[in-house]
Amino acid sequence: MPEDHHLPPVSDADSDPNTPRTVLVGFVGTVLLVVIIVALQTLFYNVEKKEYQRKIVNQIPEELASLKAQQTENLHAYRWIDKASGIVAIPIDRAIELVVQESSNPATPVIRPATPKQP
């Protein structure tokens, strides 16, 4: 018959988990997990921002840049829309001032653009 190895008797005190140590390990693990998540999220947002700058902001095609410049110029300049009909475009800032002025004084007649004649 094989020889039995005798194990020391296990008492109830030895079989209970060490509560303070378990709480400490749980707390430290939770804090480390939160720190790792925040660090990874920060890293992700920084890389995302750099990629957005590299792919979108820094690589505006020439045609788009020229179109944007033309639109900005149109918003801030006086110009004829239809000289024969007397229709002009005014800068957006001046148009806003006129709209505010008209809305604050309802007795002021509203200036309407000339409508084209129907054939």
DSSP file (Angstrom, degrees, kcal/mol; ACC not computed):
  #  RESIDUE AA STRUCTURE BP1 BP2  ACC     N-H-->O    O-->H-N    N-H-->O    O-->H-N    TCO  KAPPA ALPHA  PHI   PSI    X-CA   Y-CA   Z-CA
    1    1 A M              0   0    0      0, 0.0     3,-0.1     0, 0.0     0, 0.0   0.000 360.0 360.0 360.0 136.1    0.0    0.0    0.0
    2    2 A P        -     0   0    0      0, 0.0     2,-0.4     0, 0.0     0, 0.0  -0.238 360.0-102.2 -65.6 153.2    1.4    3.4   -0.9
    3    3 A E        -     0   0    0      1,-0.1     2,-0.4     0, 0.0     0, 0.0  -0.588  33.7-131.2 -76.9 129.8    2.6    5.5    1.9
    4    4 A D        -     0   0    0     -2,-0.4     2,-0.6    -3,-0.1    -1,-0.1  -0.653  12.1-138.7 -83.2 133.1    0.2    8.3    2.9
    5    5 A H        -     0   0    0     -2,-0.4     2,-0.6     1,-0.0    -1,-0.0  -0.790  19.1-136.4 -88.7 130.5    1.6   11.8    3.2
    6    6 A H        -     0   0    0     -2,-0.6    -1,-0.0     3,-0.0    -2,-0.0  -0.771  14.1-155.2 -93.2 125.7    0.2   13.4    6.2
    7    7 A L        -     0   0    0     -2,-0.6     3,-0.1     1,-0.1     0, 0.0  -0.712  29.6-101.8 -94.4 148.3   -0.9   17.0    5.8
    8    8 A P        -     0   0    0      0, 0.0    -1,-0.1     0, 0.0     2,-0.0  -0.386  50.0 -92.2 -65.8 149.8   -1.0   19.3    8.7
    9    9 A P        -     0   0    0      0, 0.0     2,-0.5     0, 0.0    -3,-0.0  -0.361  37.5-131.5 -64.2 139.9   -4.5   19.8   10.0
   10   10 A V        -     0   0    0     -3,-0.1     2,-0.2    -2,-0.0    -3,-0.0  -0.816  20.6-157.2 -95.8 126.0   -6.3   22.8    8.6
   11   11 A S     >  -     0   0    0     -2,-0.5     4,-1.2     1,-0.1     3,-0.4  -0.585  29.2-111.3 -96.8 165.2   -7.9   25.1   11.1
   12   12 A D  H  > S+     0   0    0      1,-0.2     4,-0.9    -2,-0.2     3,-0.1   0.829 116.7  58.2 -62.6 -32.8  -10.8   27.5   10.4
   13   13 A A  H  4 S+     0   0    0      1,-0.2    -1,-0.2     2,-0.2     3,-0.2   0.840 106.0  48.8 -67.8 -34.0   -8.5   30.5   10.9
   14   14 A D  H  4 S+     0   0    0     -3,-0.4    -1,-0.2     1,-0.2    -2,-0.2   0.772 108.3  53.5 -77.6 -25.8   -6.1   29.3    8.1
   15   15 A S  H  < S+     0   0    0     -4,-1.2    -1,-0.2    -3,-0.1    -2,-0.2   0.659  88.0  92.6 -86.6 -15.2   -8.9   28.7    5.6
   16   16 A D  S  < S-     0   0    0     -4,-0.9     2,-0.0    -3,-0.2     0, 0.0  -0.555  83.3-111.6 -77.4 141.0  -10.5   32.2    5.8
   17   17 A P        -     0   0    0      0, 0.0     2,-1.1     0, 0.0    -1,-0.1  -0.347  30.5-105.1 -69.2 154.9   -9.2   34.8    3.4
   18   18 A N     >  -     0   0    0      1,-0.2     4,-2.3     2,-0.1     5,-0.2  -0.705  36.3-165.1 -81.1 101.4   -7.2   37.7    4.6
   19   19 A T  H  > S+     0   0    0     -2,-1.1     4,-2.7     1,-0.2     5,-0.2   0.911  81.5  48.8 -61.3 -49.9   -9.8   40.5    4.4
   20   20 A P  H  > S+     0   0    0      0, 0.0     4,-2.4     0, 0.0    -1,-0.2   0.912 114.3  47.2 -59.1 -39.7   -7.5   43.6    4.7
   21   21 A R  H  > S+     0   0    0      2,-0.2     4,-2.6     1,-0.2    -2,-0.2   0.906 112.0  50.2 -67.5 -39.7   -5.1   42.2    2.1
   22   22 A T  H  X S+     0   0    0     -4,-2.3     4,-2.4     2,-0.2    -1,-0.2   0.910 111.9  47.6 -64.2 -43.2   -8.0   41.4   -0.2
   23   23 A V  H  X S+     0   0    0     -4,-2.7     4,-2.7     2,-0.2    -2,-0.2   0.914 112.6  49.7 -63.9 -42.9   -9.5   44.9    0.1
   24   24 A L  H  X S+     0   0    0     -4,-2.4     4,-2.8    -5,-0.2     5,-0.3   0.921 112.3  46.6 -63.1 -44.8   -6.1   46.4   -0.5
   25   25 A V  H  X S+     0   0    0     -4,-2.6     4,-2.5     1,-0.2    -1,-0.2   0.908 113.8  49.2 -64.8 -41.4   -5.4   44.4   -3.6
   26   26 A G  H  X S+     0   0    0     -4,-2.4     4,-2.2    -5,-0.2    -2,-0.2   0.918 113.5  45.9 -63.3 -43.3   -8.9   45.1   -4.9
   27   27 A F  H  X S+     0   0    0     -4,-2.7     4,-2.6     2,-0.2    -2,-0.2   0.943 114.6  46.2 -66.1 -48.1   -8.5   48.9   -4.2
   28   28 A V  H  X S+     0   0    0     -4,-2.8     4,-2.6     1,-0.2     5,-0.2   0.900 113.1  51.1 -62.3 -40.8   -5.0   49.1   -5.8
   29   29 A G  H  X S+     0   0    0     -4,-2.5     4,-2.3    -5,-0.3    -1,-0.2   0.906 110.7  48.3 -62.9 -41.6   -6.2   47.0   -8.8
   30   30 A T  H  X S+     0   0    0     -4,-2.2     4,-2.4     2,-0.2    -2,-0.2   0.925 112.1  48.5 -64.2 -44.9   -9.2   49.3   -9.3
   31   31 A V  H  X S+     0   0    0     -4,-2.6     4,-2.5     1,-0.2    -2,-0.2   0.925 112.8  48.3 -61.7 -44.5   -7.0   52.5   -9.1
   32   32 A L  H  X S+     0   0    0     -4,-2.6     4,-2.5     1,-0.2    -1,-0.2   0.901 110.5  51.6 -63.2 -40.2   -4.5   51.0  -11.6
   33   33 A L  H  X S+     0   0    0     -4,-2.3     4,-2.4     2,-0.2    -2,-0.2   0.925 111.1  47.0 -62.6 -44.4   -7.3   50.0  -13.9
   34   34 A V  H  X S+     0   0    0     -4,-2.4     4,-2.6     2,-0.2     5,-0.2   0.920 112.5  49.9 -63.4 -44.1   -8.8   53.5  -13.9
   35   35 A V  H  X S+     0   0    0     -4,-2.5     4,-2.4     1,-0.2    -2,-0.2   0.911 111.8  48.3 -61.7 -42.5   -5.4   55.1  -14.4
   36   36 A I  H  X S+     0   0    0     -4,-2.5     4,-2.6     2,-0.2     5,-0.2   0.914 111.9  49.2 -65.1 -42.7   -4.7   52.8  -17.4
   37   37 A I  H  X S+     0   0    0     -4,-2.4     4,-2.5     2,-0.2    -2,-0.2   0.931 112.8  46.8 -62.7 -45.5   -8.1   53.5  -18.9
   38   38 A V  H  X S+     0   0    0     -4,-2.6     4,-2.5     1,-0.2    -2,-0.2   0.911 113.0  49.8 -63.7 -41.6   -7.6   57.3  -18.6
   39   39 A A  H  X S+     0   0    0     -4,-2.4     4,-2.4    -5,-0.2    -2,-0.2   0.920 112.6  46.4 -63.7 -43.5   -4.1   57.1  -20.0
   40   40 A L  H  X S+     0   0    0     -4,-2.6     4,-2.6     2,-0.2    -1,-0.2   0.888 112.5  50.2 -66.7 -38.0   -5.2   55.0  -23.0
   41   41 A Q  H  X S+     0   0    0     -4,-2.5     4,-2.5     2,-0.2    -2,-0.2   0.912 111.3  48.7 -66.4 -41.3   -8.1   57.3  -23.7
   42   42 A T  H  X S+     0   0    0     -4,-2.5     4,-2.2     2,-0.2    -2,-0.2   0.924 112.0  49.2 -62.6 -44.0   -5.8   60.4  -23.5
   43   43 A L  H  X S+     0   0    0     -4,-2.4     4,-2.4     2,-0.2     5,-0.2   0.922 110.9  50.7 -60.6 -44.6   -3.4   58.7  -25.9
   44   44 A F  H  X S+     0   0    0     -4,-2.6     4,-2.8     1,-0.2    -2,-0.2   0.938 111.2  47.0 -59.6 -48.6   -6.3   57.8  -28.3
   45   45 A Y  H  X S+     0   0    0     -4,-2.5     4,-2.3     1,-0.2    -1,-0.2   0.866 112.1  50.7 -65.4 -35.5   -7.6   61.4  -28.4
   46   46 A N  H  X S+     0   0    0     -4,-2.2     4,-2.2     2,-0.2    -1,-0.2   0.924 113.3  44.7 -66.5 -43.4   -4.1   62.8  -28.9
   47   47 A V  H  X S+     0   0    0     -4,-2.4     4,-2.5     2,-0.2    -2,-0.2   0.906 112.9  52.0 -66.5 -40.6   -3.4   60.5  -31.8
   48   48 A E  H  X S+     0   0    0     -4,-2.8     4,-2.4    -5,-0.2    -2,-0.2   0.911 109.9  49.1 -61.1 -42.6   -6.9   61.1  -33.2
   49   49 A K  H  X S+     0   0    0     -4,-2.3     4,-2.4     2,-0.2    -1,-0.2   0.914 111.4  48.8 -63.9 -43.2   -6.3   64.9  -33.1
   50   50 A K  H  X S+     0   0    0     -4,-2.2     4,-2.5     1,-0.2    -2,-0.2   0.905 112.1  48.8 -63.9 -41.1   -2.9   64.6  -34.8
   51   51 A E  H  X S+     0   0    0     -4,-2.5     4,-3.1     2,-0.2     5,-0.4   0.895 109.9  51.6 -65.6 -40.3   -4.4   62.4  -37.6
   52   52 A Y  H  X>S+     0   0    0     -4,-2.4     4,-2.6     2,-0.2     5,-1.5   0.929 112.0  46.9 -61.1 -45.1   -7.3   64.8  -38.1
   53   53 A Q  I  <>S+     0   0    0     -4,-2.4     5,-2.9     3,-0.2     6,-0.2   0.932 116.6  44.3 -60.5 -45.8   -4.8   67.7  -38.5
   54   54 A R  I  <5S+     0   0    0     -4,-2.5    -2,-0.2    -5,-0.2    -1,-0.2   0.908 123.9  32.4 -68.1 -42.7   -2.6   65.6  -40.8
   55   55 A K  I  <5S+     0   0    0     -4,-3.1    -3,-0.2    -5,-0.2    -2,-0.2   0.831 133.6  17.9 -88.2 -33.3   -5.4   64.2  -43.0
   56   56 A I  I  <5S+     0   0    0     -4,-2.6     3,-0.3    -5,-0.4    -3,-0.2   0.878 126.0  36.2-105.7 -58.5   -8.0   67.0  -43.0
   57   57 A V  I > <S+     0   0    0     -5,-1.5     3,-0.6     1,-0.2    -3,-0.2   0.919 119.4  43.0 -71.4 -45.6   -6.7   70.4  -41.9
   58   58 A N  T 3 <S+     0   0    0     -5,-2.9    -1,-0.2    -6,-0.2    -4,-0.1   0.601 110.4  56.5 -80.9 -10.1   -3.2   70.3  -43.4
   59   59 A Q  T 3   +     0   0    0     -3,-0.3    -1,-0.2    -6,-0.2    -2,-0.1  -0.277  63.4 153.9-119.7  48.4   -4.1   68.9  -46.8
   60   60 A I    <   -     0   0    0     -3,-0.6    -3,-0.1     1,-0.1    -4,-0.1  -0.639  48.4-118.1 -73.1 123.8   -6.8   71.3  -48.1
   61   61 A P     >  -     0   0    0      0, 0.0     4,-2.3     0, 0.0     5,-0.2  -0.241  18.3-115.7 -62.4 153.8   -6.6   71.0  -51.9
   62   62 A E  H  > S+     0   0    0      1,-0.2     4,-2.5     2,-0.2     5,-0.2   0.877 115.1  54.5 -57.5 -41.4   -5.7   74.1  -53.8
   63   63 A E  H  > S+     0   0    0      1,-0.2     4,-2.3     2,-0.2    -1,-0.2   0.901 109.1  47.7 -62.6 -41.5   -9.1   74.3  -55.5
   64   64 A L  H  > S+     0   0    0      2,-0.2     4,-2.5     1,-0.2    -1,-0.2   0.891 111.5  50.4 -66.9 -39.7  -10.9   74.2  -52.1
   65   65 A A  H  X S+     0   0    0     -4,-2.3     4,-2.1     2,-0.2    -2,-0.2   0.903 111.9  47.7 -64.4 -40.8   -8.6   76.9  -50.7
   66   66 A S  H  X S+     0   0    0     -4,-2.5     4,-2.2     2,-0.2    -2,-0.2   0.893 111.9  49.8 -68.2 -39.1   -9.2   79.1  -53.7
   67   67 A L  H  X S+     0   0    0     -4,-2.3     4,-2.5     2,-0.2    -2,-0.2   0.910 110.5  50.1 -64.2 -42.7  -13.0   78.5  -53.5
   68   68 A K  H  X S+     0   0    0     -4,-2.5     4,-2.3     2,-0.2    -2,-0.2   0.907 110.7  49.6 -62.7 -42.0  -13.0   79.4  -49.7
   69   69 A A  H  X S+     0   0    0     -4,-2.1     4,-2.2     2,-0.2    -1,-0.2   0.902 111.2  49.6 -63.7 -41.0  -11.0   82.6  -50.5
   70   70 A Q  H  X S+     0   0    0     -4,-2.2     4,-2.4     2,-0.2    -2,-0.2   0.911 111.4  48.6 -64.9 -42.3  -13.5   83.6  -53.2
   71   71 A Q  H  X S+     0   0    0     -4,-2.5     4,-1.8     2,-0.2    -2,-0.2   0.898 111.0  50.3 -65.1 -40.4  -16.5   83.0  -50.9
   72   72 A T  H  X S+     0   0    0     -4,-2.3     4,-1.0     2,-0.2    -1,-0.2   0.910 110.7  49.6 -63.4 -41.7  -14.9   85.0  -48.1
   73   73 A E  H >< S+     0   0    0     -4,-2.2     3,-0.6     1,-0.2    -2,-0.2   0.910 109.1  52.5 -63.1 -41.8  -14.2   87.8  -50.6
   74   74 A N  H >< S+     0   0    0     -4,-2.4     3,-0.7     1,-0.2    -1,-0.2   0.838 107.2  53.1 -63.1 -32.9  -17.9   87.7  -51.8
   75   75 A L  H 3< S+     0   0    0     -4,-1.8    17,-3.3     1,-0.2    18,-0.3   0.742 116.2  38.0 -73.2 -22.3  -19.1   87.9  -48.2
   76   76 A H  T << S+     0   0    0     -4,-1.0     2,-0.3    -3,-0.6    -1,-0.2   0.074 104.0  76.3-120.2  24.1  -17.1   91.1  -47.5
   77   77 A A  S <  S-     0   0    0     -3,-0.7     2,-0.4    13,-0.2    15,-0.0  -0.967  70.2-122.4-137.6 151.6  -17.3   93.1  -50.7
   78   78 A Y        +     0   0    0     -2,-0.3     2,-0.3    12,-0.1    12,-0.2  -0.730  46.2 154.1 -83.2 139.8  -19.7   95.3  -52.6
   79   79 A R  E     -A   89   0A   0     10,-1.8    10,-3.4    -2,-0.4     2,-0.4  -0.985  45.1 -99.0-162.4 158.6  -20.4   94.0  -56.1
   80   80 A W  E     +A   88   0A   0     -2,-0.3     8,-0.3     8,-0.2     3,-0.1  -0.665  25.6 179.0 -82.0 133.3  -22.9   94.1  -58.9
   81   81 A I  E    S-     0   0A   0      6,-2.7     2,-0.3    -2,-0.4     7,-0.2   0.825  86.8  -2.9 -91.9 -50.5  -25.2   91.1  -59.1
   82   82 A D  E  >> -A   87   0A   0      5,-2.0     5,-2.4     1,-0.1     4,-1.0  -0.826  65.0-172.1-144.5 100.2  -27.2   92.5  -62.1
   83   83 A K  T  45S+     0   0    0     -2,-0.3     3,-0.4     1,-0.2    -1,-0.1   0.866  86.2  55.9 -63.9 -37.7  -26.2   96.0  -63.1
   84   84 A A  T  45S+     0   0    0      1,-0.2    -1,-0.2     2,-0.1    -2,-0.0   0.873 114.6  38.8 -64.0 -36.9  -29.1   96.3  -65.6
   85   85 A S  T  45S-     0   0    0     -3,-0.3    -1,-0.2     2,-0.1    -2,-0.2   0.539 112.7-118.0 -90.1  -7.5  -31.7   95.6  -62.8
   86   86 A G  T  <5 +     0   0    0     -4,-1.0     2,-0.6    -3,-0.4    -3,-0.2   0.773  60.2 151.5  77.6  26.3  -29.8   97.6  -60.2
   87   87 A I  E   < +A   82   0A   0     -5,-2.4    -6,-2.7    26,-0.1    -5,-2.0  -0.819  17.7 176.2 -96.2 124.0  -29.1   94.6  -57.9
   88   88 A V  E     -A   80   0A   0     -2,-0.6     2,-0.4    -8,-0.3    -8,-0.2  -0.854  25.9-131.8-122.5 158.7  -26.0   94.8  -55.8
   89   89 A A  E     -A   79   0A   0    -10,-3.4   -10,-1.8    -2,-0.3     3,-0.0  -0.907  22.8-161.9-106.8 139.4  -24.5   92.6  -53.1
   90   90 A I        -     0   0    0     -2,-0.4   -13,-0.2   -12,-0.2   -12,-0.1  -0.813  33.5 -82.0-117.4 160.2  -23.3   94.3  -49.9
   91   91 A P     >  -     0   0    0      0, 0.0     4,-2.2     0, 0.0     3,-0.3  -0.272  38.9-120.6 -60.4 147.5  -20.9   93.0  -47.3
   92   92 A I  H  > S+     0   0    0    -17,-3.3     4,-2.3     1,-0.2     5,-0.2   0.849 111.5  56.1 -60.4 -37.2  -22.5   90.6  -44.8
   93   93 A D  H  > S+     0   0    0    -18,-0.3     4,-2.0     1,-0.2    -1,-0.2   0.909 109.4  46.2 -63.1 -41.2  -21.6   92.9  -41.8
   94   94 A R  H  > S+     0   0    0     -3,-0.3     4,-2.3     2,-0.2    -2,-0.2   0.888 110.5  53.4 -68.2 -38.3  -23.4   95.8  -43.4
   95   95 A A  H  X S+     0   0    0     -4,-2.2     4,-2.2     2,-0.2    -2,-0.2   0.894 108.2  50.4 -63.3 -40.0  -26.4   93.6  -44.2
   96   96 A I  H  X S+     0   0    0     -4,-2.3     4,-2.5     2,-0.2     5,-0.2   0.923 109.3  51.3 -63.6 -44.0  -26.6   92.5  -40.6
   97   97 A E  H  X S+     0   0    0     -4,-2.0     4,-2.6     1,-0.2    -2,-0.2   0.921 110.7  48.9 -58.7 -43.8  -26.6   96.1  -39.5
   98   98 A L  H  X S+     0   0    0     -4,-2.3     4,-2.6     2,-0.2    -1,-0.2   0.893 110.7  49.7 -64.9 -39.9  -29.4   97.0  -41.9
   99   99 A V  H  X S+     0   0    0     -4,-2.2     4,-2.3     2,-0.2    -1,-0.2   0.916 112.6  47.1 -65.9 -42.3  -31.5   94.0  -40.7
  100  100 A V  H  X S+     0   0    0     -4,-2.5     4,-1.8     2,-0.2    -2,-0.2   0.917 112.8  50.1 -63.8 -42.5  -31.0   95.0  -37.1
  101  101 A Q  H  X S+     0   0    0     -4,-2.6     4,-1.1    -5,-0.2    -2,-0.2   0.918 112.2  47.1 -62.2 -44.5  -31.8   98.6  -37.9
  102  102 A E  H  < S+     0   0    0     -4,-2.6     6,-0.2     1,-0.2     3,-0.2   0.880 112.1  49.8 -65.9 -38.9  -35.0   97.6  -39.8
  103  103 A S  H  < S+     0   0    0     -4,-2.3    -1,-0.2     1,-0.2    -2,-0.2   0.798 110.1  50.2 -73.5 -26.7  -36.2   95.3  -37.0
  104  104 A S  H  < S+     0   0    0     -4,-1.8    -1,-0.2     1,-0.3    -2,-0.2   0.707 117.3  40.6 -83.0 -18.6  -35.7   97.9  -34.3
  105  105 A N    ><  +     0   0    0     -4,-1.1     3,-1.8    -3,-0.2    -1,-0.3  -0.786  65.3 179.4-129.1  87.8  -37.6  100.6  -36.2
  106  106 A P  T 3  S+     0   0    0      0, 0.0    -1,-0.1     0, 0.0     4,-0.1   0.675  76.9  68.6 -66.7 -15.1  -40.7   99.0  -37.9
  107  107 A A  T 3  S+     0   0    0      2,-0.1    -5,-0.1     3,-0.0     3,-0.0   0.677  77.4 100.0 -75.6 -15.3  -41.8  102.3  -39.3
  108  108 A T  S <  S-     0   0    0     -3,-1.8     2,-0.1    -6,-0.2    -3,-0.1  -0.538  84.0-114.8 -71.7 130.6  -38.8  102.2  -41.7
  109  109 A P        -     0   0    0      0, 0.0     2,-0.4     0, 0.0    -1,-0.1  -0.409  27.9-119.4 -67.1 140.6  -39.8  101.1  -45.2
  110  110 A V        -     0   0    0     -4,-0.1     2,-0.7    -2,-0.1    -3,-0.0  -0.674  19.7-135.8 -83.0 130.2  -38.3   97.8  -46.2
  111  111 A I        -     0   0    0     -2,-0.4    -1,-0.0     0, 0.0     0, 0.0  -0.784  24.1-167.1 -89.3 117.2  -36.1   98.0  -49.2
  112  112 A R        -     0   0    0     -2,-0.7     3,-0.1     1,-0.0     2,-0.0  -0.815  23.7-110.2-104.4 143.7  -36.8   95.0  -51.5
  113  113 A P        -     0   0    0      0, 0.0     2,-0.2     0, 0.0   -26,-0.1  -0.362  44.0 -93.6 -68.4 153.4  -34.7   94.0  -54.4
  114  114 A A        -     0   0    0    -29,-0.2   -29,-0.1   -28,-0.1   -27,-0.0  -0.442  38.8-132.4 -66.9 136.6  -36.1   94.6  -57.9
  115  115 A T        -     0   0    0     -2,-0.2    -1,-0.1    -3,-0.1     3,-0.1  -0.733  24.6-109.0 -90.7 139.5  -37.9   91.6  -59.2
  116  116 A P        -     0   0    0      0, 0.0     2,-0.2     0, 0.0    -1,-0.1  -0.358  38.2-105.1 -66.5 147.0  -37.1   90.5  -62.8
  117  117 A K        -     0   0    0      1,-0.1     0, 0.0     2,-0.0     0, 0.0  -0.503  30.3-123.5 -74.9 138.0  -39.9   91.1  -65.3
  118  118 A Q              0   0    0     -2,-0.2    -1,-0.1     1,-0.1    -3,-0.0  -0.634 360.0 360.0 -79.3 137.3  -41.7   88.1  -66.4
  119  119 A P              0   0    0      0, 0.0    -1,-0.1     0, 0.0    -2,-0.0   0.479 360.0 360.0 -74.5 360.0  -41.7   87.5  -70.2
